[in-house]
Amino acid sequence: MCLFVGAKYLEIKYPVVEDVCTLMQCPFTFEEFIEMERVILTVFEWNLQIPTTVEVMSTFLSQGILF
């Protein structure tokens, strides 16, 4: 399930729920799958990306803020 959320976040074209269920051979219905996605996003409070130190430093360096 988290892989599906990640794919939707990172990819331009992501698989549809039915294809993911078929590949995973999961016993969930479409509605259950969407509900699990909603629960995951609620737990993360829709914060799907936390910047790492490397990303912050790279941004600062590219903008000439450091040094």
Residue pairs with C-beta under 8 A, 6 or more apart in sequence:
1 33
1 36
1 37
1 40
2 40
4 14
4 15
4 17
4 20
4 33
4 37
5 37
5 40
5 41
5 48
7 14
7 15
8 14
9 48
9 49
15 23
17 30
17 33
17 34
18 30
20 26
20 33
21 28
21 30
21 33
26 33
28 36
41 48
57 66
60 66
61 67
